């Protein structure tokens, strides 16, 4: 059942990715920067909140009046800042839940990635505590409703000797100290939220906490337009001597309050507690056996650090040399952090199929999907290709269904991630005439299952990141398809066009190098 839900959700999100990329472009697609947008909206709320706090007065009477002066007397700035504060908070809730839903549907919460998921769940509580506390500070009729309902909800718990709701029996029960406490909490809770956000990304290498400038400017402009078109307004001063039958709710922050009225405090506590517990244990439901982690072969590791630089989850570190070889460092894999994506293998300069004089064992490798096996599979798959425009497809196992492309003259090999494929394999296939062209089918840009695979692959092919694809390899014999599981209809069309292009190209004239000749990659590994 879980796989069915996730598969359907992946298709929906992949199609949304396709739509949003068509509208905003790959670089500014908001679905590719949900985590960074969460940080961005936090700072929007923080900056606007600081401005509001400068003019806010902490007393039972002056609190409402100071907010009204900001809203109406300073409508050109104070009113905009108040609305920006409100809509920025709503936007943070929206991206938080979208981000969590996306990670769940794409199953990016298992293995070592449990940490980011597990530490992300408490962020929900911090965000809601901060937002609901902010509504109290306005001290209008909505704040009155929230205060009374929250107090009654908390009183259900058997932790307090005196009911909190007594503090809201009438107007005389609320003191100025109450607003001083609310102000203190509204400063303290966001600080703890920021700390929790920092903890949340600690096991993520190259974590992006800032969205692209174009996306940041566009979202800020959208929030400003929304603030001007629908300014945030108070709902009349609070009066605890009366009870308001109807108030307008912010459904981003206050969806539970009608349920408390209808179902009762105990039922809602059970709903919140059960949901929180389920989210906490979700990475282990159902239990799945982990793939074997990457291993280091010190005789073939020269401590270059490329695997360290490319690992998306900081699972590879560099340590002082321990085997006596004349290198400063050696790669070390932390098995608790390794997710077996193989990106480190794709970055290793010794993971090259051209090595013939020595055993094909790179400096770092996956034991169950090693480079030697990939070379053998590549040679065997290409040996069965016949006819013009022979194509070898390397497909990421988490992206579009590349296995559907198998046909006369086309064969498919699956890799854990496109970035797990060393660029030298493309060189080997094309320049040794194993096939006429290579098609790489990976995740859509910005939605790599292992975060950075599409980025590293693109940079390696462009010669911007080591290990680079050598200049001698004709780029017109390489096709790259980025598309998720919601884009399988596009992949066959790309293959047809690619084969038509290969047919029009002149045959390669370069003679394949002698099997015994050392290549630059081989020489690098021997240095």
C-alpha positions in Angstrom: 0.0 0.0 0.0 2.8 2.4 0.9 4.6 1.8 -2.4 1.3 2.5 -4.3 0.9 5.8 -2.5 4.5 6.8 -3.0 4.4 5.8 -6.7 1.3 7.8 -7.3 2.7 10.7 -5.4 5.9 10.6 -7.3 4.0 10.8 -10.6 2.0 13.8 -9.4 5.0 15.7 -8.1 7.1 14.9 -11.3 4.3 16.3 -13.4 4.2 19.4 -11.2 8.0 19.7 -11.6 7.6 19.6 -15.3 4.9 22.3 -15.2 6.7 24.6 -12.8 10.0 24.2 -14.8 8.1 25.2 -17.9 6.8 28.3 -16.2 9.7 29.3 -13.9 12.7 27.5 -15.5 14.7 24.7 -13.8 16.9 27.1 -11.8 13.9 29.0 -10.3 11.5 26.1 -9.9 10.2 26.5 -6.3 9.7 22.8 -5.8 13.4 22.3 -6.2 14.2 24.8 -3.3 11.6 24.0 -0.7 14.2 23.7 2.1 15.9 26.9 1.1 12.6 28.7 0.9 11.8 27.6 4.4 15.0 29.4 5.6 14.2 32.4 3.4 10.7 32.8 4.8 12.0 32.5 8.3 14.2 35.6 7.7 11.4 37.4 6.0 9.3 36.8 9.1 12.2 37.7 11.4 13.0 41.0 9.7 9.4 42.1 9.5 8.8 41.0 13.1 11.7 43.1 14.4 10.2 46.2 12.8 6.8 45.4 14.3 8.3 44.8 17.7 9.9 48.3 17.7 6.5 49.9 17.8 4.7 47.2 19.9 3.6 48.0 23.4 3.3 45.1 25.9 0.1 45.8 27.9 -3.5 44.6 27.9 -4.8 47.9 26.4 -1.8 49.2 24.4 -1.0 45.9 22.6 -4.1 46.1 20.4 -3.9 49.9 20.0 -0.2 49.8 18.9 -0.9 47.2 16.3 -3.8 49.3 15.0 -1.6 52.4 14.7 1.0 50.3 12.8 -1.7 49.0 10.5 -3.6 52.2 9.7 -1.3 55.2 10.6 1.7 53.5 9.0 -0.2 51.7 6.3 2.6 52.4 3.8 5.2 50.5 5.9 3.9 49.3 9.2 0.7 47.8 7.6 2.8 46.2 4.8 5.2 44.8 7.4 2.4 43.4 9.4 0.9 41.7 6.4 4.3 40.5 5.2 4.8 39.0 8.6 1.5 37.2 8.4 1.9 35.9 4.8 5.5 35.0 5.3 4.6 32.8 8.2 1.8 31.2 6.2 4.3 30.6 3.3 6.7 28.9 5.7 4.0 26.5 6.8 3.1 25.8 3.2 6.7 25.0 2.1 7.4 23.0 5.3 4.5 20.6 4.7 5.2 20.4 0.9 8.8 19.7 1.6 7.9 16.9 4.1 5.3 15.4 1.8 7.8 15.4 -1.1 10.5 13.7 0.9 8.0 11.1 2.1 6.6 10.3 -1.4 10.1 10.0 -2.9 11.2 7.8 0.1 14.0 10.0 1.1 13.8 9.3 4.8 15.4 5.9 5.2 18.8 4.7 6.2 21.1 7.5 7.3 18.6 10.0 6.0 16.4 9.2 9.0 18.3 12.0 10.9 17.1 14.8 8.7 13.5 13.5 8.8 13.6 12.8 12.5 15.0 16.2 13.4 12.5 17.9 11.0 9.4 16.7 12.9 10.0 18.9 15.9 10.2 21.9 13.6 6.5 21.6 13.1 5.9 22.1 16.8 8.3 25.1 16.9 6.7 26.8 13.9 3.2 26.3 15.2 4.0 27.4 18.7 5.7 30.6 17.4 2.8 31.4 15.0 0.0 30.8 17.4 1.9 32.8 20.1 2.1 35.7 17.5 -1.7 35.7 17.1 -2.1 36.1 20.9 0.0 39.3 20.8 -2.5 41.2 18.6 -5.1 40.7 21.4 -8.1 41.0 19.2 -11.2 38.8 19.2 -9.3 36.1 17.3 -6.5 36.2 19.9 -9.2 35.9 22.6 -10.6 32.8 21.0 -7.2 31.3 20.6 -6.2 32.1 24.2 -9.3 30.6 25.8 -9.3 27.5 23.5 -5.6 26.9 24.0 -5.9 27.2 27.7 -8.8 24.7 27.8 -6.9 22.3 25.5 -3.8 22.4 27.7 -5.8 22.1 30.9 -6.9 18.6 29.7 -3.4 17.4 30.4 -2.8 16.3 34.0 0.3 18.4 34.5 -1.0 21.6 36.1 -2.4 22.0 39.6 -4.3 25.1 38.7 -6.3 25.4 35.4 -4.7 27.9 33.0 -8.2 28.9 31.7 -8.7 30.8 35.0 -6.5 33.5 33.6 -9.1 34.3 30.9 -12.3 34.3 32.9 -12.8 38.1 32.6 -11.0 41.2 31.6 -9.5 41.8 35.1 -7.8 38.4 35.1 -5.3 39.4 32.3 -2.4 41.5 33.4 0.4 43.4 31.7 2.8 40.7 32.8 1.0 38.3 30.6 1.9 40.3 27.5 5.5 40.6 28.7 5.6 36.8 28.9 4.0 36.5 25.4 6.6 38.9 24.0 9.5 36.9 25.6 8.1 33.7 24.1 7.7 35.2 20.7 11.4 36.0 20.7 12.6 32.9 22.3 10.7 30.3 20.4 11.9 31.5 16.9 15.5 31.4 18.3 15.0 27.7 19.2 13.4 27.2 15.8 16.5 28.6 14.1 18.7 26.3 16.2 16.5 23.3 15.3 16.7 24.2 11.6 20.5 24.3 11.9 20.6 20.9 13.6 18.2 19.6 10.8 20.8 20.1 8.1 23.9 19.0 9.9 24.2 15.7 8.0 23.7 17.2 4.6 26.7 18.3 2.6 26.4 21.4 0.5 23.1 22.3 2.2 21.3 25.1 0.4 19.8 27.6 2.8 19.4 30.4 0.3 17.1 30.1 -2.8 18.3 31.5 -6.2 18.1 35.3 -6.3 15.4 35.2 -9.0 13.2 32.9 -6.9 13.8 34.9 -3.8 12.9 38.2 -5.5 9.9 36.7 -7.1 8.5 35.2 -3.9 9.1 38.4 -2.0 7.3 40.4 -4.7 4.4 38.0 -4.5 4.2 38.4 -0.8 4.3 42.2 -1.1 1.5 42.1 -3.7 -0.6 39.9 -1.5 0.1 42.2 1.5 -1.1 45.2 -0.5 -4.1 43.5 -2.0 -5.3 41.7 1.1 -3.8 43.5 4.2 -3.8 41.7 7.5 -6.3 43.3 9.8 -7.4 42.9 13.4 -10.9 41.6 14.3 -11.8 44.1 16.9 -10.4 44.4 20.5 -10.6 41.4 22.8 -13.2 41.5 25.6 -13.1 38.5 27.9 -16.4 39.7 29.4 -18.1 38.6 26.1 -17.9 35.6 23.9 -17.7 35.9 20.1 -19.6 33.4 18.1 -17.6 33.8 14.9 -14.0 34.7 14.1 -12.0 34.5 11.0 -9.3 31.8 11.1 -5.9 31.5 9.5 -6.2 28.0 8.2 -2.5 27.6 7.9 -1.9 27.9 11.6 -5.3 27.3 13.3 -6.9 24.2 11.6 -7.0 22.3 14.9 -9.1 24.9 16.8 -12.5 24.0 15.2 -11.7 20.4 15.9 -11.1 21.1 19.6 -14.5 22.7 19.7 -16.2 19.8 17.9 -14.3 16.7 19.0 -13.0 17.7 22.4 -9.5 18.3 23.9 -8.7 14.6 24.5 -9.4 13.5 20.9 -7.3 16.3 19.4 -4.4 15.5 21.8 -4.7 11.9 20.6 -4.7 13.1 17.0 -1.6 15.4 17.5 0.3 12.9 19.6 -0.5 9.9 17.3 0.4 11.9 14.2 3.7 13.1 15.7 4.7 9.6 16.8 3.8 8.2 13.4 6.0 10.8 11.7 8.8 10.0 14.0 8.9 6.3 13.3 8.0 6.5 9.6 11.7 6.0 8.4 11.5 2.5 9.8 8.0 1.5 8.6 8.3 -0.9 7.1 11.8 -2.0 7.9 14.1 -2.4 4.9 17.6 -3.9 4.8 20.2 -1.3 4.0 22.5 -1.6 0.9 26.2 -2.3 1.7 28.1 0.9 2.2 31.1 2.1 0.2 34.5 0.6 1.1 37.9 2.1 0.6 40.8 0.2 -1.0 43.9 2.0 0.4 46.4 0.5 -2.2 44.3 2.3 -4.9 43.5 5.5 -2.9 45.8 8.5 -3.3 43.8 10.7 -0.9 42.8 13.2 -3.7 39.7 14.2 -1.8 37.3 14.1 -4.8 35.0 11.6 -3.0 35.1 13.8 0.1 34.0 16.8 -2.0 31.2 15.0 -3.8 29.5 13.0 -1.0 26.0 14.4 -0.5 25.8 13.3 3.1 29.3 13.9 4.5 29.8 10.2 4.8 33.4 10.4 3.4 36.1 12.2 5.3 39.9 12.5 4.9 42.2 11.2 7.6 46.1 11.0 7.9 47.6 8.2 6.0 47.9 4.9 7.9 49.4 2.4 5.4 52.8 4.0 4.8 52.2 5.0 1.1 53.6 8.4 0.2 50.3 10.3 0.4 49.1 12.8 3.0 45.5 11.5 3.3 43.2 8.5 2.9 39.5 8.4 2.4 37.4 7.1 5.4 33.8 6.1 5.1 31.4 6.5 8.0 29.0 3.5 7.6 26.4 5.3 9.8 26.2 8.1 7.2 26.8 6.3 3.9 23.6 5.9 1.8 25.3 3.7 -0.9 24.5 6.1 -3.7 27.8 5.4 -5.4 28.5 9.1 -6.1 31.9 8.7 -4.4 32.8 5.9 -6.9 31.8 8.1 -9.8 34.3 10.7 -8.5 37.2 8.4 -8.0 40.0 8.9 -10.7 41.0 5.2 -10.4 37.5 4.0 -11.2 38.2 3.8 -14.9 37.4 0.9 -17.3 40.6 1.6 -19.2 42.7 -0.1 -16.5 43.9 -3.4 -17.9 47.3 -4.1 -16.4 46.0 -4.3 -12.8 42.9 -5.5 -11.2 40.0 -3.0 -11.7 39.7 -2.0 -8.0 39.2 1.7 -7.5 40.1 3.6 -4.4 36.5 3.6 -3.2 33.7 1.2 -4.4 30.4 -0.3 -3.6 30.8 -4.0 -2.8 27.6 -5.2 -4.3 27.7 -3.0 -7.5 31.4 -2.6 -8.1 33.2 -1.0 -11.0 34.7 -4.2 -12.2 31.2 -5.7 -12.6 30.0 -2.5 -14.3 32.8 -2.8 -16.9 31.9 -6.4 -17.6 28.2 -5.6 -17.9 29.0 -2.7 -20.2 31.2 -4.8 -22.5 28.7 -7.7 -22.5 25.7 -5.4 -23.2 27.5 -3.6 -26.1 28.5 -6.9 -27.6 24.9 -7.6 -28.4 24.3 -4.3 -30.2 23.9 -4.5 -34.0 22.9 -2.2 -36.8 23.3 1.6 -37.2 23.0 4.0 -34.3 23.8 1.6 -31.6 23.0 3.2 -28.2 24.0 2.2 -24.7 21.6 3.7 -22.1 22.9 4.2 -18.5 19.7 4.8 -16.5 19.4 5.9 -12.9 17.3 3.4 -11.0 15.3 6.2 -9.3 14.3 8.1 -12.4 12.3 7.4 -15.6 11.8 3.8 -16.7 14.9 3.4 -18.9 14.4 -0.3 -19.1 11.5 0.2 -21.4 13.9 1.5 -24.1 15.4 -2.0 -24.8 15.1 -2.6 -28.5 17.2 -3.8 -31.4 20.3 -1.6 -31.4 19.5 -0.3 -27.9 20.5 -1.8 -24.5 20.1 -0.4 -21.0 22.2 -0.7 -17.9 21.0 0.6 -14.5 23.2 2.4 -12.1 22.4 3.6 -8.5 22.8 7.3 -9.6 24.1 8.9 -12.8 26.8 10.5 -10.7 27.9 6.9 -9.7 29.0 6.5 -13.4 32.6 7.7 -13.9 32.9 9.9 -17.0 35.6 7.5 -18.2 33.0 4.9 -18.9 31.4 7.2 -21.5 34.8 7.7 -23.0 35.4 4.0 -23.0 32.1 3.1 -24.7 32.3 5.8 -27.5 36.1 5.9 -28.2 36.4 2.1 -28.1 33.4 1.9 -30.4 31.5 -0.3 -28.1 28.4 1.8 -29.1 27.8 4.7 -31.4 26.3 6.8 -28.6 25.5 7.0 -24.9 22.2 8.1 -23.5 22.2 9.1 -19.8 18.7 8.9 -18.2 18.6 10.5 -14.8 16.4 12.3 -12.3 15.0 15.6 -13.3 17.1 18.6 -12.5 16.7 19.8 -8.9 15.0 16.6 -7.8 17.9 14.1 -7.7 17.1 11.2 -5.4 20.6 11.7 -3.9 20.4 15.5 -4.0 23.5 16.3 -6.0 23.8 13.6 -8.6 22.3 15.6 -11.5 24.5 18.6 -10.6 27.7 16.7 -10.4 27.0 14.8 -13.7 26.3 18.0 -15.6 29.4 19.6 -14.3 31.6 16.6 -15.1 30.4 16.4 -18.6 30.9 20.2 -19.0 34.5 19.9 -17.7 33.7 22.0 -14.7 34.2 19.3 -12.0 36.6 16.4 -11.5 36.7 13.8 -12.9 36.1 15.6 -16.2 35.0 13.9 -19.4 38.0 14.2 -21.7 37.8 16.7 -24.6 38.5 14.0 -27.1 35.0 12.5 -26.6 32.5 14.0 -29.2 29.7 15.6 -27.3 27.2 15.0 -30.1 27.4 11.3 -29.3 26.1 11.9 -25.8 22.5 12.6 -24.9 21.3 13.5 -21.3 17.7 13.1 -20.3 16.6 14.5 -17.0 13.1 13.4 -16.0 11.3 11.8 -13.1 8.9 8.9 -13.1 6.2 11.2 -14.3 8.0 11.8 -17.5 8.4 8.3 -19.1 6.5 9.4 -22.2 9.3 11.8 -23.1 12.2 9.4 -22.9 11.4 7.2 -25.9 11.0 10.3 -28.1 14.4 11.6 -26.9 15.9 8.2 -27.8 14.4 8.3 -31.3 15.8 11.8 -32.0 19.2 10.8 -30.6 19.5 7.8 -32.8 18.5 9.9 -35.8 21.3 12.3 -35.0 23.8 9.5 -34.6 22.8 8.2 -38.0 23.7 11.5 -39.6 27.2 11.6 -38.0 30.3 10.5 -39.8 31.9 7.4 -38.4 34.6 7.8 -35.8 38.1 7.7 -37.4 40.2 7.6 -34.3 41.7 4.2 -33.7 41.1 2.7 -30.2 44.2 2.9 -28.0 46.1 -0.3 -27.4 44.7 -2.3 -24.4 48.1 -2.1 -22.7 48.5 1.6 -23.0 48.2 3.7 -19.9 45.5 6.4 -19.8 45.7 9.6 -17.9 43.2 8.2 -15.4 45.4 5.1 -14.9 48.5 7.2 -14.6 46.8 9.4 -12.0 45.9 6.4 -9.9 49.5 5.3 -10.0 51.0 8.6 -8.9 
